[in-house]
């Protein structure tokens, strides 16, 4: 219905019908104005002139809302959308969030009054939970020490954040730190002061007053370490450095002088009781300036004993030094003259110094013992003992005791042993530690071991003047020179080294079990190698006699073999060796390799699967019937070649004289060969190709069956065999 401009009264029925709609239509030039009133007529409002709003409100320039804008359904309608969003929302001071539950509680964001300028709070491009100023750091993600240091502007040092309970600091520089205790790790150290700049100090306060005690070093001539005792000392004892090595121990305080001073025991007419009185009086370092009469054993206490013999002879025949409780015993003579100890003990099993637990130090001495026929050991020492510049002249020892016995981490250097003849079981036993610059002069006629080198012992620079016998039970022996006589070495150990040994009349015996040892640059007249050795290495040695090599998986490099060699072991490698005489690879010796060797005598191969490369054979090469799978390649040279072995593979070799493959030498292959002499083939089913032989006829005898031969134009083949195939190759 269309009305002209006028007043229209809407019937009561229309006003109440919710489905009734009234539309007033007029032209834009003649705009309608409408007034809407309720039933009472008391409450009315007017529609302003102009175009009416559409249902989507999309034709409104702006909307002034003067009351609450409320959705018709809770938690359903959105204000804007993801595609059509509002640019800015200008609000008052608060935003309230109802949450997922329609109740009387809300979360409200409130902004304080903005002054002076606009403020901007930027939210991160990330998903997360807002934290409050009242939250602890646990509300945030875990942060490493390095990440925390990255956001600090005044940190010091690097590493990890430390806490009060058991922190670990690495090379810290502490300022004026205070506390109750400072603990270091088991391997840690504390450095005070600055080298060449400031002396380190330890300041000790007391509990009564403000006085302090300061510990600090002087200007030291060198660095050193002081080691404290393991336990508290007894009443009245003092700290002392008994050995002069920085290790402190408790000792009784001496009278009449400082405890560590040297004390002159007497000028002459002394006895061992005087020495013992010095020890009982609290001294442990004494001078002896004249003859001493022995009247008792010398028994040092826990402080040890240091005796200086001022160029005289100390005689000991019936007694001994028994350091049962001593940490160390030092006996030294004058220098450059050696002080003499005439040790003529006649009681067997009484050593001059008898202690396997004490450190023994002997310096600048000569043991002159040739007045006794039954003397016993000189030294039976503990670990870390030292013997330096000592001459030993033992008597004709006829018992079963060791003359010198030193143990772990001990050293023996610059010593001379003069032997008039000894029949003891072991003269010198090195059970650890090292011996350097040792000379054995004279003839040691004992049939037992003169020198015994056990595990972890090393012997360097040994000069031998006569017969000697050595047992190498492990360890290392290097640089041995024997001027004359016999030198017998028993090698019966694992992981040993024998290096740089020269003995024109020497004998090396490797008995039953030598494994993983290295024998290098050893020149011996006679060698007897182990019957069950494994993985041993022989480098640059000179073998003066015929040897049988039974090693398995051994290595022989650059050796000289003066006479014949027999190989019975498996899997060994022989390279760059010089063999003056014959080599026999026995039956049962398999998978041995021979590379770049010179062989002056005949080679007989009976073992299986041996491999020969670039060897120079001056005499004949014989491959026996029992040999199977022999390989020769790469420039082997021989005068004659004969094979009855099966499955040979011979290539690129040169034979000066005759070449014979006898009956039984079947299924072989002979490739790229050069023969100057006659060739006779009796084998079956062998292959011959690429050979050069213009001087003689290539003959296949009547019993040769099924052979294949490639010949050149100039070669003549006399084939009396059966089923051979002769092929001509034109180069």
C-alpha positions in Angstrom: 0.0 0.0 0.0 1.3 3.5 -0.8 0.3 6.6 1.0 0.8 10.2 0.3 2.4 12.3 2.9 0.0 12.3 5.9 -0.5 10.9 9.3 -1.2 7.2 9.5 -2.8 5.6 12.6 -1.7 1.9 13.0 -4.4 -0.2 14.3 -4.0 -1.8 17.7 -4.1 -5.1 16.1 -1.2 -4.4 13.9 0.8 -3.0 16.7 0.6 -6.2 18.7 1.0 -8.6 15.9 4.7 -9.6 15.9 4.5 -10.8 12.4 2.9 -7.7 11.0 5.1 -5.3 9.1 4.3 -1.8 7.9 6.4 -0.2 5.2 5.9 3.4 4.3 7.2 4.2 0.8 7.8 7.7 -0.4 10.2 9.4 -2.8 13.5 10.7 -1.7 12.4 14.2 -2.5 9.4 13.8 -0.4 10.8 12.1 2.6 8.6 10.5 5.2 8.8 11.2 8.8 7.3 8.8 11.3 6.5 8.8 14.9 6.2 5.6 16.8 4.3 5.4 20.1 3.4 2.6 22.5 -0.2 1.7 23.5 -0.4 4.4 26.1 0.8 7.1 23.7 3.0 8.5 26.4 6.3 7.0 25.1 7.1 8.0 21.5 10.1 8.5 19.3 10.6 10.0 15.9 12.3 8.7 12.8 14.5 11.5 11.4 14.1 12.6 7.9 16.2 10.7 5.4 16.6 7.3 3.9 15.7 4.5 6.4 18.3 2.0 7.7 18.5 -1.4 6.1 18.4 -4.6 8.2 22.2 -5.1 7.9 22.8 -1.5 9.0 25.3 -1.3 6.1 24.1 2.1 4.9 24.8 3.9 8.1 27.6 6.4 8.3 27.9 6.0 12.1 25.9 4.8 15.0 25.6 6.6 18.3 24.8 4.0 20.9 23.5 5.6 24.2 23.0 2.5 26.1 24.3 -1.1 26.4 24.9 -3.0 23.2 23.7 -6.5 24.1 23.7 -9.7 22.1 20.4 -11.5 21.9 22.1 -14.9 22.8 25.0 -15.3 25.3 28.4 -16.6 23.9 27.1 -16.7 20.3 27.6 -13.5 18.4 30.9 -12.0 17.3 31.9 -8.3 17.0 33.4 -8.4 13.6 34.9 -11.5 11.8 38.2 -12.9 10.8 37.8 -11.5 7.3 36.0 -8.3 8.3 37.7 -7.1 11.4 37.6 -3.7 13.2 40.7 -1.5 12.8 40.7 0.0 16.2 38.5 -0.2 19.3 38.4 2.9 21.4 37.3 2.0 24.9 37.3 3.5 28.3 39.5 2.1 31.1 38.3 -1.5 31.3 37.5 -4.7 29.2 35.6 -7.5 31.0 35.7 -11.2 30.0 32.8 -13.4 31.1 34.7 -16.6 30.4 33.0 -19.8 29.4 30.5 -19.8 32.3 27.6 -17.3 32.5 27.9 -16.1 36.1 28.5 -13.0 38.1 32.3 -13.2 37.9 34.4 -11.6 35.2 38.0 -11.0 34.4 38.7 -7.3 33.8 41.7 -5.6 32.1 42.0 -2.1 33.4 44.3 0.6 32.0 45.5 3.5 34.2 44.9 7.0 33.0 47.1 7.8 30.0 49.0 11.1 30.4 51.6 13.1 28.4 51.6 10.8 25.4 50.0 7.7 23.8 51.3 4.4 25.1 51.7 1.2 23.1 51.8 -2.4 24.4 52.8 -4.9 21.7 51.8 -8.5 22.1 54.3 -11.1 20.7 53.7 -13.2 17.7 53.4 -16.4 19.7 51.0 -18.6 21.6 51.4 -18.6 25.4 50.0 -17.7 28.8 50.1 -14.2 30.3 52.2 -14.1 33.5 51.6 -11.6 36.3 54.1 -9.6 38.3 53.1 -11.7 41.3 54.0 -15.0 39.6 57.3 -16.8 40.3 59.9 -17.6 37.6 58.4 -21.1 37.5 55.5 -19.6 35.5 57.9 -19.0 32.6 59.7 -21.5 30.3 62.9 -23.1 31.5 66.0 -20.9 30.9 69.6 -22.0 30.7 72.5 -20.3 32.4 73.8 -19.1 29.0 70.4 -17.7 28.0 70.2 -15.9 31.3 73.7 -14.4 30.8 72.6 -13.2 27.4 70.0 -10.9 28.9 72.2 -9.5 31.7 74.3 -6.4 31.1 76.7 -6.6 34.0 77.5 -10.3 34.4 81.1 -11.5 35.3 82.6 -14.8 34.0 80.9 -17.5 32.1 79.6 -21.0 32.7 76.7 -22.1 34.9 74.7 -20.4 37.6 75.9 -21.6 41.0 74.0 -22.0 44.3 75.0 -22.1 47.9 75.1 -25.9 48.3 78.1 -27.5 46.7 78.7 -25.2 43.7 81.6 -26.0 41.3 83.7 -23.1 40.1 86.3 -23.4 37.3 89.3 -21.0 37.5 87.4 -18.2 39.4 88.9 -15.0 40.4 87.5 -14.2 43.9 87.6 -10.7 45.3 87.1 -9.9 49.0 85.1 -13.1 49.6 83.9 -14.1 53.0 82.5 -17.3 54.3 83.1 -20.2 56.7 84.6 -22.9 54.5 86.0 -23.3 51.0 86.0 -26.8 49.6 87.9 -28.0 46.5 87.2 -31.1 44.4 89.4 -34.2 44.8 91.6 -33.1 41.9 91.3 -29.3 42.4 93.9 -26.8 43.4 93.9 -23.3 44.9 96.2 -20.7 43.4 96.9 -17.5 45.4 98.7 -14.5 44.1 99.9 -13.6 40.6 103.1 -15.0 39.2 105.9 -12.4 39.0 103.6 -9.8 40.3 102.0 -10.4 43.7 102.8 -13.0 46.4 100.0 -15.2 47.5 98.9 -15.0 51.1 96.8 -16.9 53.6 95.6 -14.7 56.5 94.5 -16.5 59.7 92.4 -14.7 62.2 92.0 -15.8 65.8 88.9 -15.9 68.0 90.1 -13.5 70.7 91.5 -10.4 69.1 92.1 -8.7 65.8 95.7 -10.0 65.4 96.4 -12.1 62.3 99.0 -14.6 61.1 99.9 -14.4 57.4 101.5 -17.3 55.5 103.3 -16.3 52.3 106.2 -17.7 50.1 109.6 -16.2 49.7 111.4 -15.6 46.4 111.9 -19.3 45.5 114.7 -20.5 43.2 112.3 -23.1 41.7 108.9 -24.6 42.0 108.4 -27.4 44.5 105.6 -29.3 46.3 105.3 -30.0 50.0 103.3 -33.1 50.9 101.9 -33.4 54.4 102.1 -36.7 56.5 99.2 -39.1 56.4 98.4 -38.7 60.1 99.1 -36.5 63.2 102.5 -36.9 64.7 103.3 -38.1 68.2 103.9 -35.8 71.2 107.0 -33.6 70.7 107.6 -34.6 67.1 108.4 -32.1 64.4 107.8 -32.0 60.6 110.9 -32.8 58.5 111.7 -33.5 54.9 113.7 -36.7 55.4 114.4 -37.5 51.7 114.7 -33.9 50.5 111.9 -34.4 48.0 109.2 -32.3 49.6 107.5 -35.2 51.4 107.1 -34.2 55.1 107.0 -36.7 57.9 107.0 -36.5 61.7 110.2 -37.1 63.6 111.4 -36.6 67.1 112.9 -33.2 67.8 116.7 -33.4 68.1 118.9 -31.6 70.6 122.0 -29.5 70.0 121.0 -28.5 66.5 118.2 -28.5 64.0 116.7 -31.8 63.2 117.5 -31.7 59.5 121.1 -30.7 59.9 123.9 -33.1 59.1 125.6 -34.4 62.2 129.2 -35.5 62.4 129.0 -38.9 64.2 132.8 -39.0 64.9 136.1 -38.4 63.3 137.6 -41.9 64.0 137.2 -44.9 66.1 133.4 -45.1 65.7 131.2 -48.1 65.9 127.7 -48.9 64.8 126.4 -48.1 68.3 127.4 -44.5 67.6 125.4 -44.5 64.5 122.4 -46.0 66.3 122.8 -43.3 69.1 122.6 -40.6 66.5 119.3 -42.1 65.3 118.0 -42.5 68.9 118.9 -38.9 69.6 116.6 -37.6 66.9 119.1 -37.2 64.0 118.9 -39.1 60.8 121.7 -37.4 58.7 125.2 -38.2 59.7 128.8 -37.9 58.5 131.2 -40.8 59.0 134.8 -39.6 58.7 136.9 -42.6 59.7 137.0 -46.3 60.2 133.9 -47.8 61.9 133.8 -50.9 63.9 130.7 -53.0 63.5 129.2 -54.3 66.7 125.5 -54.5 66.0 122.9 -54.1 63.3 121.9 -50.6 62.3 118.1 -50.2 62.7 116.8 -46.8 61.5 113.4 -45.7 62.8 110.5 -44.3 60.8 112.6 -41.1 60.0 114.9 -43.2 57.9 118.7 -42.8 57.6 121.2 -40.8 55.5 124.9 -41.7 55.9 127.6 -39.9 54.2 130.9 -41.8 54.0 133.7 -39.3 53.7 136.2 -41.2 51.5 137.0 -44.2 53.7 136.1 -47.9 53.8 133.1 -49.2 55.7 133.5 -52.8 56.6 130.5 -55.0 57.3 130.9 -58.7 57.8 128.5 -60.0 60.5 125.8 -57.3 60.7 123.5 -55.4 58.3 121.2 -52.4 58.0 117.7 -53.4 58.8 115.3 -50.5 58.1 112.2 -52.4 59.1 110.3 -49.2 59.9 112.2 -46.7 57.8 110.7 -44.9 54.8 114.1 -44.5 53.1 117.8 -45.4 53.5 120.5 -43.3 51.8 124.1 -44.3 51.7 126.4 -42.0 49.7 130.1 -41.6 49.3 132.4 -38.7 48.5 132.6 -37.3 45.0 134.6 -37.6 42.8 136.4 -40.4 44.9 134.2 -43.3 45.6 133.8 -44.5 49.2 134.3 -48.3 49.6 132.0 -50.7 51.4 133.7 -53.9 52.1 130.7 -56.2 52.6 131.9 -59.7 53.5 128.7 -61.1 55.1 129.1 -64.8 55.5 125.6 -65.6 56.7 123.4 -66.5 53.8 120.2 -64.5 53.4 121.6 -61.4 55.1 121.6 -58.5 52.7 123.6 -55.3 53.3 120.3 -53.5 53.2 117.4 -55.8 53.8 114.0 -54.1 53.2 111.4 -54.6 50.5 109.3 -51.7 51.8 112.0 -49.0 52.1 113.3 -46.7 49.5 117.0 -47.3 49.1 119.4 -44.7 47.6 123.0 -45.6 46.9 125.4 -43.1 45.4 129.1 -42.8 44.8 130.1 -46.1 46.3 132.1 -49.2 45.5 131.2 -52.6 46.9 134.4 -54.5 47.3 133.4 -58.1 48.1 136.1 -60.4 46.9 137.1 -61.7 50.3 134.0 -63.9 50.7 133.1 -67.1 48.9 129.5 -67.3 50.1 128.3 -63.8 50.2 124.7 -63.0 49.8 122.7 -60.2 48.3 123.7 -56.5 48.5 120.3 -54.8 48.1 116.8 -56.1 48.4 114.9 -52.8 48.1 111.3 -51.5 47.8 109.8 -49.5 45.1 111.2 -46.1 43.9 114.8 -46.9 45.0 117.7 -45.3 43.2 121.3 -46.6 42.6 123.6 -44.2 40.9 127.4 -44.3 40.2 128.1 -47.5 42.1 130.7 -50.2 41.3 129.8 -53.7 42.3 132.6 -56.3 42.6 130.8 -59.3 43.9 132.6 -62.5 45.0 132.1 -66.0 43.8 128.5 -66.2 45.0 127.5 -69.9 45.4 124.0 -69.6 46.8 120.6 -69.1 45.3 120.0 -65.5 46.4 119.7 -62.4 44.2 122.6 -60.0 44.3 120.6 -56.9 43.3 116.8 -56.8 43.5 115.0 -53.6 42.7 111.2 -53.2 42.2 108.7 -50.9 40.7 109.6 -47.4 39.6 113.2 -47.8 40.7 116.2 -46.6 38.7 119.8 -47.9 38.3 122.2 -45.8 36.4 125.9 -45.4 35.7 126.9 -48.7 37.4 129.6 -51.2 36.8 129.5 -54.9 37.7 132.9 -56.6 37.9 132.4 -60.4 38.0 135.1 -62.9 38.9 132.5 -65.7 38.4 129.1 -66.2 39.9 126.9 -69.3 40.2 123.9 -67.6 41.8 120.4 -68.1 40.5 119.8 -64.5 39.5 122.5 -61.8 39.9 120.4 -58.8 38.9 116.6 -58.7 39.0 114.8 -55.7 37.6 111.1 -56.2 38.4 110.0 -52.7 37.3 111.7 -49.4 36.9 114.7 -48.8 34.6 118.4 -49.4 34.3 120.6 -47.1 32.2 124.3 -47.1 31.3 125.2 -50.4 32.9 128.5 -52.2 32.2 129.2 -55.9 32.9 132.9 -56.5 32.9 134.5 -59.9 33.1 133.1 -63.3 32.6 129.9 -64.3 34.3 130.2 -68.1 34.3 126.9 -68.9 36.0 124.6 -71.2 34.0 121.6 -69.4 35.4 120.4 -65.9 34.6 122.7 -62.9 35.2 120.1 -60.4 34.3 116.4 -60.9 34.7 114.1 -58.2 33.2 110.5 -58.7 34.3 107.3 -57.0 33.3 107.5 -53.2 33.0 111.2 -53.1 33.4 113.5 -51.3 31.0 117.2 -51.8 30.4 119.0 -49.2 28.2 122.7 -48.9 27.2 124.2 -52.1 28.4 127.9 -52.9 27.7 129.0 -56.5 28.2 132.7 -57.5 28.4 132.3 -61.3 28.8 129.9 -64.2 28.9 126.4 -63.3 30.2 123.0 -64.7 30.4 119.7 -62.7 30.4 116.1 -63.6 30.8 113.6 -61.2 29.2 110.3 -61.9 30.8 108.6 -58.7 29.5 109.7 -55.1 29.5 112.2 -53.4 27.1 115.9 -53.9 26.4 117.6 -51.5 24.1 121.2 -50.6 23.0 123.2 -53.7 24.1 126.8 -54.1 22.9 128.9 -57.1 23.7 132.6 -56.7 23.2 133.4 -60.5 23.5 132.1 -63.7 24.9 128.7 -65.3 24.6 125.4 -63.5 25.2 122.5 -65.9 25.9 119.0 -64.3 26.0 116.0 -66.3 27.0 112.8 -64.6 25.7 109.7 -66.1 27.3 107.1 -63.3 27.6 104.4 -61.3 26.0 104.7 -57.7 24.8 108.4 -57.4 25.2 110.9 -55.4 23.1 114.5 -56.3 22.3 116.2 -53.6 20.2 119.7 -52.6 19.0 121.7 -55.6 20.2 125.1 -56.6 18.8 126.8 -59.8 19.9 129.1 -61.6 17.5 129.0 -64.8 19.5 125.6 -64.3 21.1 122.7 -66.7 21.3 119.0 -65.7 21.4 116.6 -68.3 22.7 112.9 -67.8 22.4 111.5 -70.8 24.3 107.9 -71.8 24.4 105.7 -68.7 24.4 106.7 -65.4 23.0 103.7 -63.3 21.8 103.3 -59.8 20.5 107.0 -59.0 21.0 109.3 -56.8 18.8 112.8 -57.9 18.0 114.6 -55.1 16.0 118.2 -54.6 14.9 119.6 -57.6 16.7 122.8 -59.2 15.4 123.2 -62.7 16.9 125.3 -65.6 15.9 122.7 -68.2 17.0 118.9 -67.9 17.1 116.4 -70.4 18.5 112.9 -69.1 17.9 109.7 -69.9 19.8 107.8 -73.1 19.0 104.4 -71.4 19.7 104.9 -67.7 19.2 102.2 -65.5 17.8 102.2 -62.0 16.2 105.9 -61.3 16.8 107.7 -58.7 14.7 111.3 -59.1 13.5 112.8 -56.0 11.9 116.4 -55.4 10.6 117.9 -58.4 12.4 120.9 -60.6 11.4 120.3 -64.3 11.8 123.7 -66.0 11.9 122.5 -69.6 11.9 120.0 -71.9 10.3 116.6 -71.0 11.8 113.2 -72.6 11.9 110.4 -70.1 12.0 107.3 -71.5 13.7 105.6 -68.1 14.5 102.0 -67.7 13.4 100.9 -64.3 12.0 104.4 -62.9 12.4 106.1 -60.1 10.5 109.7 -60.4 9.1 110.9 -57.1 7.6 114.4 -56.2 6.3 116.2 -59.1 8.0 119.4 -60.8 6.9 119.4 -64.6 7.0 123.0 -66.0 6.7 122.0 -69.6 6.2 119.0 -71.7 5.6 115.4 -70.9 6.7 112.6 -73.4 7.4 109.1 -72.0 7.7 106.5 -74.1 9.5 104.2 -71.4 10.9 101.0 -70.0 9.3 100.0 -66.6 8.1 103.3 -64.7 8.4 104.6 -61.9 6.2 108.2 -61.8 4.8 109.2 -58.6 3.0 112.4 -56.9 2.0 114.6 -59.7 3.5 117.9 -61.0 2.3 118.3 -64.8 2.3 121.8 -66.0 1.5 120.8 -69.7 1.4 117.8 -71.8 0.9 114.1 -71.3 2.0 111.8 -74.2 2.7 108.1 -73.6 3.3 107.1 -76.9 4.9 103.9 -78.8 4.5 101.3 -77.5 6.9 102.7 -74.0 6.7 99.8 -72.1 5.0 99.0 -68.6 3.8 102.5 -67.1 4.1 103.4 -64.1 2.0 106.8 -63.2 0.5 107.3 -59.7 -1.0 110.4 -58.0 -2.4 112.9 -60.5 -1.0 116.3 -61.6 -2.3 116.8 -65.3 -2.1 120.2 -66.7 -2.9 119.4 -70.4 -2.5 116.8 -72.8 -3.7 113.2 -72.3 -2.7 111.2 -75.4 -1.9 107.5 -74.9 -1.4 105.4 -77.7 0.2 102.9 -75.6 2.2 99.6 -74.4 0.7 98.4 -71.0 -0.5 101.7 -69.2 -0.2 102.0 -65.9 -2.1 105.2 -64.6 -3.7 105.5 -61.1 -5.2 108.5 -59.3 -6.8 111.1 -61.7 -5.4 114.5 -62.4 -6.9 115.4 -66.1 -6.9 119.0 -66.8 -7.8 118.7 -70.6 -7.6 115.9 -73.0 -8.3 112.2 -72.7 -7.4 110.6 -76.1 -6.5 106.9 -76.4 -5.8 106.4 -79.8 -4.3 103.5 -82.2 -5.0 101.9 -81.4 -1.6 101.7 -77.7 -2.3 98.3 -76.4 -3.4 97.4 -72.9 -4.6 100.9 -71.3 -4.9 100.8 -67.8 -6.4 103.7 -66.0 -7.9 103.3 -62.6 -9.5 105.0 -59.3 -10.3 108.5 -59.9 -11.6 109.8 -63.0 -9.9 113.2 -64.2 -11.2 114.6 -67.7 -11.0 117.2 -69.9 -12.7 115.1 -73.0 -12.9 111.4 -73.6 -12.1 109.9 -77.0 -11.4 106.4 -77.7 -10.1 104.4 -80.7 -9.2 101.9 -78.7 -7.1 98.3 -78.2 -8.1 96.4 -75.0 -8.9 99.5 -72.9 -9.3 99.1 -69.3 -10.5 102.4 -68.0 -11.9 102.5 -64.7 -13.8 104.9 -62.0 -15.0 108.0 -64.1 -14.0 111.3 -64.8 -15.7 113.1 -68.2 -15.7 116.7 -68.3 -17.0 117.2 -72.0 -17.4 114.7 -74.9 -17.6 111.0 -74.7 -16.8 109.4 -78.0 -15.9 105.8 -78.7 -14.9 105.9 -82.4 -14.0 103.1 -84.9 -13.7 100.8 -84.0 -10.8 101.2 -80.3 -11.4 97.7 -80.0 -12.7 95.3 -77.1 -13.2 97.9 -74.5 -13.1 98.0 -71.2 -14.9 101.2 -69.7 -16.2 100.7 -66.2 -17.7 103.1 -63.6 -19.1 106.2 -65.7 -18.6 109.7 -65.4 -20.1 111.8 -68.6 -20.4 115.3 -68.7 -21.9 115.7 -72.4 -21.5 113.9 -75.6 -22.3 110.2 -76.0 -21.4 108.8 -79.4 -20.5 105.2 -79.9 -19.7 103.8 -83.1 -18.2 100.9 -81.6 -16.4 97.2 -82.0 -17.2 94.7 -79.2 -17.9 97.2 -76.3 -17.4 97.0 -73.0 -19.2 100.1 -71.3 -20.7 99.7 -67.9 -22.2 101.8 -64.8 -23.0 105.2 -66.5 -22.7 108.3 -65.6 -24.6 110.7 -68.5 -25.5 112.6 -68.2 -28.7 115.7 -70.2 -27.7 114.1 -73.6 -27.0 111.1 -75.7 -28.1 108.0 -75.7 -26.0 107.5 -79.4 -25.3 104.4 -81.2 -24.1 105.3 -84.7 -23.4 103.2 -87.7 -24.1 101.4 -87.9 -20.7 100.3 -84.2 -20.8 96.6 -84.0 -21.2 94.2 -81.2 -22.0 96.7 -78.3 -21.8 96.1 -74.9 -23.5 99.0 -73.1 -25.0 99.0 -69.6 -26.6 102.1 -69.2 -28.9 103.6 -66.5 -31.1 104.7 -66.9 -34.7 108.3 -67.6 -33.8 107.6 -70.3 -31.2 107.8 -74.0 -31.8 105.5 -76.4 -29.8 106.3 -80.1 -29.8 103.0 -81.6 -28.6 103.1 -85.3 -27.9 100.3 -85.1 -25.3 96.6 -85.6 -25.6 93.9 -83.1 -26.2 96.1 -80.0 -26.1 94.9 -76.8 -27.7 97.6 -74.7 -29.4 96.5 -71.2 -30.4 98.7 -68.7 -32.4 98.8 -65.1 -31.1 100.0 -62.4 -33.5 101.4 -59.3 -31.8 
